[in-house]
Amino acid sequence: MSASSPAPDSVRQRPATRLWVQALAHLDELLQQQPEQRERSLTDIAQSQPHLHSMLVSLLAAEAQAESAGFLEPAPRMAAALQSGAQLGPYRVESQIGAGGMGEVWLARRDDGLYQGEVAIKTLHPYYGGGALRERFLREAQILSRLTHPNIARLLDAGVAGDGSVYLVLEYVRGVSIETWCDQRKLGVDARLELFLEVCAAVAQAHASLVVHRDIKPSNILVTDDGQVKLLDFGVAKLTQTDPPAERSDLTRMTGRIFTPEYAAPEQILDQPITTATDVYSLGVLLNVLLTGTRPYGNANNNVEIERAVVQDEPVRMSRAIAGASDPRRIAEARSTTPARLQRALTGDLDNIVSHALRKAPAERYPTVLGLADDVGRHLQHQPILARAESLAARSRKFVRRHRVGVAASVFVALAVGVGIAGVVWQAQVARTEARKAGAIRDFLVGIFERNSVAHPDGAKARQTTAAELLAQSAQQIRTDLREAPEVRQELLGVMARLYSTMDMQKDALPLLQDRLASQRTALGNDDVAVARTLSDVAFSQVQIGDYEGAQRSANEAIEVFHARNAESALEYALAHGTLAQVSYRLGTGQDGTMRRHYQKAADLFAQYHPAHKWRIEMLLGLSRAANLDQDREKGLVYAEEAIALIESQAVDADGIVRGSAYQTAGNALNWLGRNGEAEVLMKRAITEYDHAGGPEHPFAIEGRRELGAFYGWMGRREEAKELLAAAVTAQERAKGIDDPELTAPLRIELGRVLLLRGEYAAAEPQLLKAVEAWRRSGTPTVGITMNLARMYMEQGRFTEAAQMLAGADSAAEKAFGKGSWMHATALNRIGGLHLARGETREAEAYFQRTRADAQDPPGELGANRAYAELSLLRLSAMQRDSATAEQALALLSQIESSSARGDMPDEEVTAHMLSGIGLMRQGKLLEAETHLKQAVTMRERMDAPESLWLAEARLYLAQQQYLAGNRDVARGLVDRAAEAHQTQAHLGPQHRELMKETRRIVSF
């Protein structure tokens, strides 16, 4: 949006331009003088500045001619409307860029050879050739001639056309309004404040030149593409020096009330004196709009109602306006934040700054624009501001003035309420009892932290005590020293358990909860609601430590008690259903509907009884995971997006962990749908939320890195995945221990899988075996891990161990996840791969054909498992020297490259290139074969470790092609590198040894 006219500062220094500036300044003075005095002034000017005198005489003649034509009547010799291509002095008119009730603005270009550049030419409409509007038009020129500032669109020139009409040549600003510019770029609050300060600088310069703008609004403030503010349209501005209040010229009578009501100050509406405080008020309205998207008195379009509100009503504070907006989410998104964060940002300093600028009385506002700008700058620098909210007394006086009748009625209501106080005196005794109980709990909790304060006998040593050690000491004290106060003991056991749970120390929380439960059973019996609440908490902790069967028993017992007591509105009742859903997922029974049913029940309960609780989000995310298990990926995304919508609309009280979980789940859903770019953005956003909430070693932050690492692994970005996952495993081992089944084991699985896919078998095996052990101890199905181990063993030729890992894998996967599910299709492929590695081609083909038939890919799409099966069938064809291998492989490669799941199939794409190259090489098409085989090697080198057997395989086939093409040294180098990889491996499958022998025979070593 920068003006395209070059070097406007140099243009401004031209003699002709300086002469026009002088002429316009003198013209205003001459028009105010009586005829005799005007003649004397002209005579003086003629003696000292004859060129200026000639110009003034022409201007006065044009003015007199316009005046004689009348104001509203068309001039007898009315000027013709301006047309494209017309010539105004040295400027050629190109096109109209604006028009209003009194004039037009045209884009023009100087064409006299002095310089090239665009300008804006402003003309008065032919109908208004004289009178007050012409006076206003010339006044604008006089005002602009005073102003020189980078944030004010400048007057470059002026002139009189051949028909006597006056035109102004202005700097052409190519831009959009400040409000539009901010919203298009979704600028945050601080960025908007920085831009607002540029506006203040421009207005302050105008005030320093004794000019009050009087019409500050977004459409009069443009921002260029490079972010420069330009203040426009001084057509209704006021010269404080030459407009004394007592005298009202035609211009004042005609234009004194020309303003935009939504941005006008009360004194403009009341036709009271205008001062610089008027612009301060308008700037306050502008800042309100930039920060909230709303005006201080609402968005009514009726001017009468707007003017009444400006004069009589108190403006709505910005923080309240956000809370009461019809669409706070849209407003917040335009400012790159959430409604809750935006409301917090506006509360306090910014509310007070805008309220101070919008005071009704000019004397109560900021005395200058610089004062307003100074407070905004102080806020940005986190320094105390000068503006303060109105005192309670002042606000009370205003309220009483506005609501005399209502206040009087309220006095009687207050008296009536006082009579009712006697009815609640009986509650005082209950309150005193609860106060004693609370006091005992308070004293105990204070005592926890006194243990490591200076009051301790060995204060220096005590202050080294960690929070975990303090909790452990306190928990022991509760369990041993408070048995004479069972109610206090039960309460504190619950408090301590929640503290442990908050720190993700579920192993420590569980004994306290079980102790509390036993105490409650003794005191209350087994069917009390308090017992059910604790049972629900116990079940939650049991899930977290991997005791799934125990969690199932506790949650079911809690649900039975809640039912019996008609207490289904209890928070813990909904949580018990959520716990049972998690148990179903962990036990691998999610496909039978149990997981989905419990999550749906929990989600419905939260929506009905606890709509703002953050656990409502977890239930929706659980439904998303259940939909993924049902292969309904689109529905999974819908649930995740519903959770995000609740968070960002502030419908739930979500913290960073909850927000991160929602973004992470949505990212996973997008990954399943092949929308990998969007998925990565949300996964990284989740990690940012986790890190901010709990630090990079918080369990959720580590889990977020696990998901992102797995995502990178699937996409072939395996070096990144390896680094991310290895660091996460180390951190998780510190936090949860090496045998933790809930968080550490899943991390090991992902790290082991990435190492496996890179060909680092020696490093992959211990990670996968440890995960198997942890999951077997917790009762979690291990079919996914064992299939990864089997894949590694078959490449290493450890066929017996591979067969053990795959025993019953297809039936187990079908039972747990459903026929044709991703896990079931993977099991079929692994078993088929084992038969293929052992040379059992008929059995291998049968399993791959089953995958081809059963895999549940979206209609018309090719998924990773079916692609793997198709490629394996092509391997069988290649082994049998089928001449159609090349064409079939090329067709399959085209399918993979056009699939929406291509990003998740880098290994399959590599294999398709390799098989295409093999087929073409055997057809004698060596150059075409080279393209595909080199691509396979390049992709493998990017994804795999140097010792990868799959990389060695690709190099050996390329070596065959290179030898046949005559590049014998290249071929031998490729064989040598493949041999190095083979020698690095502790175990080598016969399929790899046979390929090496075949290649050596071809290359003639």
MOLINSUL-V586607 format. One record per residue. N is the residue number from 1. RES is the residue in three letters. PHI is phi in whole degrees, -180 to 180 (999 if undefined). PSI is psi in whole degrees, 0 to 359 (NA if undefined). Layout:
BEGIN
N/RES/PHI/PSI  N/RES/PHI/PSI
END
This chain:
BEGIN
1/MET/999/10  2/SER/-69/144  3/ALA/-62/139  4/SER/-89/350  5/SER/-71/130  6/PRO/-78/147  7/ALA/45/60  8/PRO/-63/332  9/ASP/-64/320  10/SER/-69/325  11/VAL/-63/321  12/ARG/-63/336  13/GLN/-86/357  14/ARG/-61/142  15/PRO/-57/320  16/ALA/-64/321  17/THR/-67/318  18/ARG/-61/321  19/LEU/-64/320  20/TRP/-65/320  21/VAL/-60/316  22/GLN/-64/317  23/ALA/-62/316  24/LEU/-67/324  25/ALA/-66/316  26/HIS/-68/325  27/LEU/-58/317  28/ASP/-62/319  29/GLU/-66/316  30/LEU/-63/323  31/LEU/-67/337  32/GLN/-86/349  33/GLN/-91/156  34/GLN/-71/156  35/PRO/-53/318  36/GLU/-65/315  37/GLN/-65/325  38/ARG/-63/318  39/GLU/-62/317  40/ARG/-62/319  41/SER/-65/320  42/LEU/-66/324  43/THR/-64/318  44/ASP/-63/319  45/ILE/-68/323  46/ALA/-62/326  47/GLN/-73/325  48/SER/-97/327  49/GLN/-140/80  50/PRO/-61/321  51/HIS/-64/319  52/LEU/-65/322  53/HIS/-62/316  54/SER/-62/318  55/MET/-67/319  56/LEU/-66/321  57/VAL/-61/319  58/SER/-64/318  59/LEU/-66/319  60/LEU/-67/325  61/ALA/-67/317  62/ALA/-63/323  63/GLU/-66/316  64/ALA/-64/320  65/GLN/-63/318  66/ALA/-67/320  67/GLU/-64/320  68/SER/-67/340  69/ALA/-79/350  70/GLY/89/165  71/PHE/-87/303  72/LEU/-92/345  73/GLU/-84/140  74/PRO/-61/142  75/ALA/-66/142  76/PRO/-58/325  77/ARG/-112/55  78/MET/-60/135  79/ALA/-67/144  80/ALA/-71/148  81/ALA/-62/145  82/LEU/-68/144  83/GLN/-127/156  84/SER/-60/136  85/GLY/93/351  86/ALA/-67/157  87/GLN/-112/124  88/LEU/-119/102  89/GLY/58/231  90/PRO/-85/8  91/TYR/-110/135  92/ARG/-104/124  93/VAL/-76/135  94/GLU/-108/307  95/SER/-160/155  96/GLN/-79/135  97/ILE/-119/359  98/GLY/-175/153  99/ALA/-153/144  100/GLY/-136/194  101/GLY/-69/336  102/MET/-120/352  103/GLY/-167/183  104/GLU/-134/155  105/VAL/-124/130  106/TRP/-122/142  107/LEU/-81/130  108/ALA/-139/171  109/ARG/-141/134  110/ARG/-72/132  111/ASP/-131/28  112/ASP/-95/7  113/GLY/90/349  114/LEU/-70/319  115/TYR/-162/161  116/GLN/-112/135  117/GLY/169/159  118/GLU/-86/146  119/VAL/-138/164  120/ALA/-109/126  121/ILE/-108/125  122/LYS/-106/128  123/THR/-125/153  124/LEU/-84/139  125/HIS/-58/139  126/PRO/-53/329  127/TYR/-68/337  128/TYR/-114/54  129/GLY/-73/349  130/GLY/-150/189  131/GLY/77/203  132/ALA/-63/323  133/LEU/-70/326  134/ARG/-67/322  135/GLU/-60/317  136/ARG/-63/319  137/PHE/-61/314  138/LEU/-69/329  139/ARG/-62/322  140/GLU/-60/319  141/ALA/-63/317  142/GLN/-62/317  143/ILE/-65/313  144/LEU/-64/331  145/SER/-66/338  146/ARG/-81/339  147/LEU/-102/126  148/THR/-134/107  149/HIS/-159/141  150/PRO/-62/341  151/ASN/-102/14  152/ILE/-122/128  153/ALA/-64/125  154/ARG/-92/154  155/LEU/-82/121  156/LEU/-98/330  157/ASP/-168/173  158/ALA/-157/165  159/GLY/-169/172  160/VAL/-118/123  161/ALA/-73/171  162/GLY/-60/333  163/ASP/-90/6  164/GLY/92/355  165/SER/-77/148  166/VAL/-97/143  167/TYR/-135/153  168/LEU/-113/138  169/VAL/-108/116  170/LEU/-116/156  171/GLU/-58/129  172/TYR/-87/122  173/VAL/-110/116  174/ARG/-96/104  175/GLY/-166/186  176/VAL/-124/166  177/SER/-63/154  178/ILE/-60/324  179/GLU/-66/314  180/THR/-63/317  181/TRP/-60/316  182/CYS/-65/316  183/ASP/-70/321  184/GLN/-61/324  185/ARG/-95/2  186/LYS/50/49  187/LEU/-68/140  188/GLY/-75/177  189/VAL/-60/312  190/ASP/-63/320  191/ALA/-65/323  192/ARG/-67/322  193/LEU/-65/319  194/GLU/-60/318  195/LEU/-66/320  196/PHE/-61/324  197/LEU/-63/327  198/GLU/-66/322  199/VAL/-63/315  200/CYS/-59/320  201/ALA/-62/319  202/ALA/-66/316  203/VAL/-66/321  204/ALA/-61/321  205/GLN/-64/319  206/ALA/-62/316  207/HIS/-63/322  208/ALA/-64/334  209/SER/-93/15  210/LEU/66/35  211/VAL/-121/127  212/VAL/-105/125  213/HIS/-68/311  214/ARG/74/358  215/ASP/-146/49  216/ILE/-76/122  217/LYS/-160/164  218/PRO/-55/321  219/SER/-70/344  220/ASN/-97/8  221/ILE/-129/107  222/LEU/-100/154  223/VAL/-124/131  224/THR/-81/170  225/ASP/-59/329  226/ASP/-89/12  227/GLY/86/17  228/GLN/-92/131  229/VAL/-80/140  230/LYS/-133/119  231/LEU/-88/130  232/LEU/-120/176  233/ASP/57/80  234/PHE/-97/26  235/GLY/-65/332  236/VAL/-112/16  237/ALA/-67/162  238/LYS/-122/133  239/LEU/-89/110  240/THR/-65/338  241/GLN/-81/328  242/THR/-115/8  243/ASP/-118/71  244/PRO/-64/141  245/PRO/-59/329  246/ALA/-74/339  247/GLU/-109/131  248/ARG/-122/107  249/SER/-77/176  250/ASP/-58/322  251/LEU/-62/316  252/THR/-64/316  253/ARG/-65/327  254/MET/-83/322  255/THR/-122/5  256/GLY/-58/330  257/ARG/-108/24  258/ILE/-83/109  259/PHE/-160/171  260/THR/-100/112  261/PRO/-54/322  262/GLU/-62/335  263/TYR/-116/6  264/ALA/-81/151  265/ALA/-85/158  266/PRO/-55/323  267/GLU/-68/333  268/GLN/-69/317  269/ILE/-67/323  270/LEU/-86/2  271/ASP/58/43  272/GLN/-100/172  273/PRO/-55/140  274/ILE/-99/133  275/THR/-134/182  276/THR/-62/337  277/ALA/-64/337  278/THR/-63/315  279/ASP/-68/327  280/VAL/-59/317  281/TYR/-61/312  282/SER/-62/324  283/LEU/-65/325  284/GLY/-63/318  285/VAL/-64/316  286/LEU/-59/315  287/LEU/-64/321  288/ASN/-59/315  289/VAL/-66/317  290/LEU/-63/324  291/LEU/-88/332  292/THR/-121/346  293/GLY/75/6  294/THR/-131/160  295/ARG/-93/159  296/PRO/-63/339  297/TYR/-116/24  298/GLY/90/182  299/ASN/-113/34  300/ALA/-64/147  301/ASN/-103/357  302/ASN/-84/117  303/ASN/-62/324  304/VAL/-63/315  305/GLU/-67/322  306/ILE/-63/313  307/GLU/-64/322  308/ARG/-62/317  309/ALA/-66/319  310/VAL/-61/321  311/VAL/-81/324  312/GLN/-108/321  313/ASP/-85/157  314/GLU/-87/136  315/PRO/-64/147  316/VAL/-75/130  317/ARG/-64/145  318/MET/-60/318  319/SER/-63/324  320/ARG/-74/326  321/ALA/-62/322  322/ILE/-65/316  323/ALA/-63/327  324/GLY/-98/5  325/ALA/-68/151  326/SER/-70/332  327/ASP/-139/71  328/PRO/-63/332  329/ARG/-64/317  330/ARG/-63/316  331/ILE/-61/314  332/ALA/-67/319  333/GLU/-61/324  334/ALA/-67/347  335/ARG/-115/18  336/SER/55/45  337/THR/-153/189  338/THR/-110/161  339/PRO/-56/319  340/ALA/-64/315  341/ARG/-68/322  342/LEU/-64/317  343/GLN/-62/319  344/ARG/-65/321  345/ALA/-65/327  346/LEU/-85/337  347/THR/-69/136  348/GLY/98/242  349/ASP/-53/306  350/LEU/-67/321  351/ASP/-56/314  352/ASN/-69/322  353/ILE/-62/310  354/VAL/-66/318  355/SER/-61/322  356/HIS/-67/321  357/ALA/-69/337  358/LEU/-102/17  359/ARG/-60/145  360/LYS/-64/315  361/ALA/-82/127  362/PRO/-55/325  363/ALA/-68/341  364/GLU/-91/353  365/ARG/-84/182  366/TYR/-57/134  367/PRO/-65/333  368/THR/-143/165  369/VAL/-63/325  370/LEU/-63/327  371/GLY/-65/317  372/LEU/-62/312  373/ALA/-63/323  374/ASP/-63/318  375/ASP/-67/322  376/VAL/-63/317  377/GLY/-63/320  378/ARG/-62/319  379/HIS/-62/316  380/LEU/-64/330  381/GLN/-95/9  382/HIS/59/38  383/GLN/-108/158  384/PRO/-61/137  385/ILE/-93/164  386/LEU/-86/330  387/ALA/-72/143  388/ARG/-133/154  389/ALA/-63/152  390/GLU/-60/147  391/SER/-67/160  392/LEU/-60/321  393/ALA/-64/316  394/ALA/-64/316  395/ARG/-66/324  396/SER/-65/318  397/ARG/-61/318  398/LYS/-64/319  399/PHE/-64/316  400/VAL/-64/319  401/ARG/-60/321  402/ARG/-81/335  403/HIS/-133/54  404/ARG/-59/313  405/VAL/-65/315  406/GLY/-63/322  407/VAL/-66/319  408/ALA/-61/317  409/ALA/-64/324  410/SER/-64/329  411/VAL/-61/317  412/PHE/-66/323  413/VAL/-62/318  414/ALA/-61/321  415/LEU/-64/320  416/ALA/-65/321  417/VAL/-63/321  418/GLY/-58/323  419/VAL/-62/324  420/GLY/-74/348  421/ILE/-61/324  422/ALA/-60/334  423/GLY/-72/347  424/VAL/-114/10  425/VAL/-61/328  426/TRP/-63/339  427/GLN/-74/347  428/ALA/-61/321  429/GLN/-63/318  430/VAL/-62/318  431/ALA/-63/319  432/ARG/-64/323  433/THR/-64/314  434/GLU/-64/327  435/ALA/-65/320  436/ARG/-63/319  437/LYS/-64/316  438/ALA/-65/324  439/GLY/-63/320  440/ALA/-65/319  441/ILE/-66/318  442/ARG/-60/314  443/ASP/-62/323  444/PHE/-66/314  445/LEU/-65/322  446/VAL/-62/321  447/GLY/-62/330  448/ILE/-56/312  449/PHE/-84/344  450/GLU/-70/341  451/ARG/-66/337  452/ASN/-122/32  453/SER/-103/180  454/VAL/-67/344  455/ALA/-73/345  456/HIS/-71/143  457/PRO/-55/323  458/ASP/-116/72  459/GLY/-60/319  460/ALA/-61/316  461/LYS/-71/321  462/ALA/-63/326  463/ARG/-71/350  464/GLN/-87/356  465/THR/-67/134  466/THR/-81/164  467/ALA/-60/320  468/ALA/-64/321  469/GLU/-67/321  470/LEU/-61/316  471/LEU/-62/318  472/ALA/-63/316  473/GLN/-62/317  474/SER/-69/320  475/ALA/-61/318  476/GLN/-64/320  477/GLN/-64/317  478/ILE/-59/316  479/ARG/-73/339  480/THR/-112/331  481/ASP/-106/352  482/LEU/-116/25  483/ARG/-69/338  484/GLU/-78/352  485/ALA/-127/75  486/PRO/-62/324  487/GLU/-67/315  488/VAL/-64/319  489/ARG/-61/314  490/GLN/-62/318  491/GLU/-63/316  492/LEU/-71/325  493/LEU/-60/319  494/GLY/-65/318  495/VAL/-61/313  496/MET/-65/322  497/ALA/-64/320  498/ARG/-66/323  499/LEU/-63/316  500/TYR/-63/318  501/SER/-64/320  502/THR/-61/326  503/MET/-87/7  504/ASP/60/41  505/MET/-113/66  506/GLN/-67/329  507/LYS/-63/328  508/ASP/-84/330  509/ALA/-71/323  510/LEU/-61/313  511/PRO/-59/323  512/LEU/-65/317  513/LEU/-65/320  514/GLN/-66/323  515/ASP/-64/316  516/ARG/-62/318  517/LEU/-62/315  518/ALA/-62/318  519/SER/-63/319  520/GLN/-67/320  521/ARG/-60/319  522/THR/-66/317  523/ALA/-83/328  524/LEU/-118/345  525/GLY/93/178  526/ASN/-88/349  527/ASP/-115/27  528/ASP/-89/148  529/VAL/-62/325  530/ALA/-61/323  531/VAL/-64/318  532/ALA/-64/321  533/ARG/-61/314  534/THR/-67/322  535/LEU/-58/320  536/SER/-64/319  537/ASP/-64/320  538/VAL/-61/314  539/ALA/-60/319  540/PHE/-61/314  541/SER/-65/324  542/GLN/-64/322  543/VAL/-62/317  544/GLN/-66/333  545/ILE/-97/2  546/GLY/92/9  547/ASP/-89/77  548/TYR/-72/321  549/GLU/-67/319  550/GLY/-63/318  551/ALA/-62/320  552/GLN/-62/316  553/ARG/-64/313  554/SER/-64/316  555/ALA/-66/319  556/ASN/-65/320  557/GLU/-64/319  558/ALA/-60/315  559/ILE/-62/320  560/GLU/-61/317  561/VAL/-67/316  562/PHE/-58/317  563/HIS/-60/311  564/ALA/-62/328  565/ARG/-97/8  566/ASN/51/45  567/ALA/-115/42  568/GLU/-75/354  569/SER/-85/354  570/ALA/-65/141  571/LEU/-58/318  572/GLU/-67/337  573/TYR/-66/314  574/ALA/-63/319  575/LEU/-65/326  576/ALA/-63/320  577/HIS/-66/321  578/GLY/-62/322  579/THR/-65/316  580/LEU/-63/325  581/ALA/-64/317  582/GLN/-63/319  583/VAL/-60/316  584/SER/-58/316  585/TYR/-64/314  586/ARG/-68/330  587/LEU/-86/0  588/GLY/77/23  589/THR/-109/22  590/GLY/-63/334  591/GLN/-74/344  592/ASP/-84/4  593/GLY/95/348  594/THR/-63/312  595/MET/-60/310  596/ARG/-63/319  597/ARG/-63/316  598/HIS/-70/320  599/TYR/-64/321  600/GLN/-65/318  601/LYS/-61/314  602/ALA/-63/317  603/ALA/-62/318  604/ASP/-64/320  605/LEU/-65/317  606/PHE/-65/318  607/ALA/-62/326  608/GLN/-82/315  609/TYR/-109/334  610/HIS/-136/58  611/PRO/-63/335  612/ALA/-98/1  613/HIS/-77/141  614/LYS/-65/336  615/TRP/-69/346  616/ARG/-60/324  617/ILE/-64/317  618/GLU/-60/324  619/MET/-69/322  620/LEU/-66/321  621/LEU/-68/326  622/GLY/-64/321  623/LEU/-64/326  624/SER/-63/315  625/ARG/-64/321  626/ALA/-64/320  627/ALA/-63/322  628/ASN/-63/320  629/LEU/-64/329  630/ASP/-83/6  631/GLN/67/15  632/ASP/-98/78  633/ARG/-65/321  634/GLU/-62/318  635/LYS/-67/324  636/GLY/-59/319  637/LEU/-68/322  638/VAL/-60/315  639/TYR/-62/316  640/ALA/-64/319  641/GLU/-68/327  642/GLU/-64/319  643/ALA/-63/315  644/ILE/-63/321  645/ALA/-63/319  646/LEU/-64/320  647/ILE/-67/310  648/GLU/-76/344  649/SER/-92/2  650/GLN/66/26  651/ALA/-77/341  652/VAL/-127/154  653/ASP/-88/82  654/ALA/-97/140  655/ASP/-101/184  656/GLY/-62/326  657/ILE/-66/316  658/VAL/-66/316  659/ARG/-62/316  660/GLY/-60/320  661/SER/-62/320  662/ALA/-66/314  663/TYR/-64/321  664/GLN/-66/316  665/THR/-64/318  666/ALA/-63/322  667/GLY/-62/318  668/ASN/-63/318  669/ALA/-62/318  670/LEU/-65/324  671/ASN/-62/315  672/TRP/-61/329  673/LEU/-87/3  674/GLY/80/10  675/ARG/-94/68  676/ASN/-69/325  677/GLY/-62/313  678/GLU/-65/322  679/ALA/-61/315  680/GLU/-63/320  681/VAL/-59/314  682/LEU/-70/323  683/MET/-64/318  684/LYS/-67/324  685/ARG/-64/323  686/ALA/-62/315  687/ILE/-62/320  688/THR/-60/317  689/GLU/-63/315  690/TYR/-62/314  691/ASP/-61/319  692/HIS/-68/324  693/ALA/-79/320  694/GLY/-136/1  695/GLY/90/161  696/PRO/-66/344  697/GLU/-104/10  698/HIS/-65/142  699/PRO/-52/321  700/PHE/-71/325  701/ALA/-64/320  702/ILE/-67/318  703/GLU/-64/322  704/GLY/-62/322  705/ARG/-69/328  706/ARG/-62/314  707/GLU/-62/316  708/LEU/-67/321  709/GLY/-63/317  710/ALA/-62/319  711/PHE/-61/314  712/TYR/-62/322  713/GLY/-61/315  714/TRP/-63/325  715/MET/-82/357  716/GLY/91/3  717/ARG/-90/68  718/ARG/-85/336  719/GLU/-68/317  720/GLU/-62/317  721/ALA/-62/316  722/LYS/-61/312  723/GLU/-62/316  724/LEU/-65/314  725/LEU/-73/322  726/ALA/-63/316  727/ALA/-65/323  728/ALA/-68/320  729/VAL/-62/315  730/THR/-59/314  731/ALA/-66/320  732/GLN/-69/324  733/GLU/-62/321  734/ARG/-65/321  735/ALA/-82/319  736/LYS/-117/349  737/GLY/96/160  738/ILE/-76/342  739/ASP/-106/8  740/ASP/-64/124  741/PRO/-84/340  742/GLU/-80/316  743/LEU/-122/320  744/THR/-69/316  745/ALA/-60/313  746/PRO/-59/325  747/LEU/-65/317  748/ARG/-60/320  749/ILE/-61/313  750/GLU/-67/318  751/LEU/-64/316  752/GLY/-62/321  753/ARG/-67/318  754/VAL/-65/317  755/LEU/-62/321  756/LEU/-61/312  757/LEU/-67/334  758/ARG/-79/348  759/GLY/89/11  760/GLU/-91/72  761/TYR/-66/321  762/ALA/-63/325  763/ALA/-83/330  764/ALA/-73/320  765/GLU/-59/311  766/PRO/-64/326  767/GLN/-64/315  768/LEU/-69/321  769/LEU/-66/320  770/LYS/-64/321  771/ALA/-65/320  772/VAL/-59/314  773/GLU/-61/315  774/ALA/-64/318  775/TRP/-73/325  776/ARG/-64/320  777/ARG/-65/326  778/SER/-89/354  779/GLY/85/12  780/THR/-82/134  781/PRO/-58/140  782/THR/-113/15  783/VAL/-59/323  784/GLY/-66/317  785/ILE/-68/316  786/THR/-65/330  787/MET/-68/325  788/ASN/-66/317  789/LEU/-62/319  790/ALA/-62/320  791/ARG/-62/319  792/MET/-66/316  793/TYR/-63/323  794/MET/-70/328  795/GLU/-70/331  796/GLN/-87/355  797/GLY/81/14  798/ARG/-91/69  799/PHE/-70/326  800/THR/-64/314  801/GLU/-66/323  802/ALA/-63/317  803/ALA/-63/322  804/GLN/-63/318  805/MET/-66/329  806/LEU/-96/0  807/ALA/-61/118  808/GLY/72/10  809/ALA/-64/322  810/ASP/-68/317  811/SER/-70/321  812/ALA/-64/317  813/ALA/-68/321  814/GLU/-65/320  815/LYS/-67/317  816/ALA/-78/322  817/PHE/-120/350  818/GLY/102/150  819/LYS/-66/131  820/GLY/81/359  821/SER/-65/169  822/TRP/-57/315  823/MET/-68/321  824/HIS/-66/316  825/ALA/-63/323  826/THR/-63/318  827/ALA/-61/315  828/LEU/-60/318  829/ASN/-66/321  830/ARG/-67/318  831/ILE/-66/317  832/GLY/-62/321  833/GLY/-63/323  834/LEU/-64/315  835/HIS/-62/319  836/LEU/-64/316  837/ALA/-63/328  838/ARG/-86/359  839/GLY/83/13  840/GLU/-93/79  841/THR/-67/322  842/ARG/-65/314  843/GLU/-65/320  844/ALA/-61/314  845/GLU/-60/321  846/ALA/-61/316  847/TYR/-69/321  848/PHE/-68/327  849/GLN/-66/325  850/ARG/-66/318  851/THR/-61/314  852/ARG/-56/322  853/ALA/-81/325  854/ASP/-99/337  855/ALA/-58/132  856/GLN/-95/76  857/ASP/-87/153  858/PRO/-58/151  859/PRO/-54/129  860/GLY/76/3  861/GLU/-110/161  862/LEU/-119/116  863/GLY/-93/173  864/ALA/-63/318  865/ASN/-68/316  866/ARG/-69/324  867/ALA/-61/319  868/TYR/-62/317  869/ALA/-65/316  870/GLU/-62/318  871/LEU/-66/323  872/SER/-67/323  873/LEU/-65/325  874/LEU/-68/326  875/ARG/-60/319  876/LEU/-61/318  877/SER/-63/319  878/ALA/-65/322  879/MET/-63/328  880/GLN/-92/9  881/ARG/58/37  882/ASP/-68/126  883/SER/-68/343  884/ALA/-89/3  885/THR/-58/316  886/ALA/-61/311  887/GLU/-65/319  888/GLN/-67/320  889/ALA/-66/319  890/LEU/-65/322  891/ALA/-65/319  892/LEU/-68/322  893/LEU/-60/318  894/SER/-63/321  895/GLN/-63/315  896/ILE/-63/316  897/GLU/-67/335  898/SER/-97/358  899/SER/-77/144  900/SER/-67/341  901/ALA/-94/14  902/ARG/-56/321  903/GLY/-60/335  904/ASP/-95/6  905/MET/-126/45  906/PRO/-65/324  907/ASP/-67/320  908/GLU/-67/323  909/GLU/-65/318  910/VAL/-59/312  911/THR/-62/322  912/ALA/-64/319  913/HIS/-61/315  914/MET/-64/314  915/LEU/-67/325  916/SER/-62/317  917/GLY/-64/319  918/ILE/-62/313  919/GLY/-62/316  920/LEU/-66/321  921/MET/-62/319  922/ARG/-72/342  923/GLN/-87/358  924/GLY/85/7  925/LYS/-91/75  926/LEU/-70/322  927/LEU/-67/317  928/GLU/-65/320  929/ALA/-62/320  930/GLU/-59/318  931/THR/-57/312  932/HIS/-73/320  933/LEU/-69/322  934/LYS/-66/322  935/GLN/-63/320  936/ALA/-62/316  937/VAL/-65/316  938/THR/-61/315  939/MET/-66/321  940/ARG/-66/320  941/GLU/-64/327  942/ARG/-74/327  943/MET/-97/325  944/ASP/-100/162  945/ALA/-79/160  946/PRO/-57/330  947/GLU/-87/7  948/SER/-62/130  949/LEU/-71/331  950/TRP/-71/323  951/LEU/-66/318  952/ALA/-61/319  953/GLU/-60/312  954/ALA/-62/320  955/ARG/-67/324  956/LEU/-67/319  957/TYR/-69/323  958/LEU/-66/325  959/ALA/-61/319  960/GLN/-61/314  961/GLN/-64/316  962/GLN/-64/321  963/TYR/-64/315  964/LEU/-66/333  965/ALA/-86/0  966/GLY/96/0  967/ASN/-93/72  968/ARG/-70/321  969/ASP/-65/319  970/VAL/-62/317  971/ALA/-61/315  972/ARG/-65/322  973/GLY/-62/320  974/LEU/-66/321  975/VAL/-65/319  976/ASP/-60/317  977/ARG/-68/323  978/ALA/-65/321  979/ALA/-64/323  980/GLU/-61/319  981/ALA/-63/317  982/HIS/-61/318  983/GLN/-68/334  984/THR/-71/329  985/GLN/-77/138  986/ALA/-72/332  987/HIS/-132/147  988/LEU/-141/123  989/GLY/-70/152  990/PRO/-61/331  991/GLN/-63/326  992/HIS/-77/322  993/ARG/-64/318  994/GLU/-64/320  995/LEU/-65/322  996/MET/-63/316  997/LYS/-62/314  998/GLU/-59/317  999/THR/-67/319  1000/ARG/-63/323  1001/ARG/-63/318  1002/ILE/-68/317  1003/VAL/-79/351  1004/SER/63/50  1005/PHE/-72/NA
END
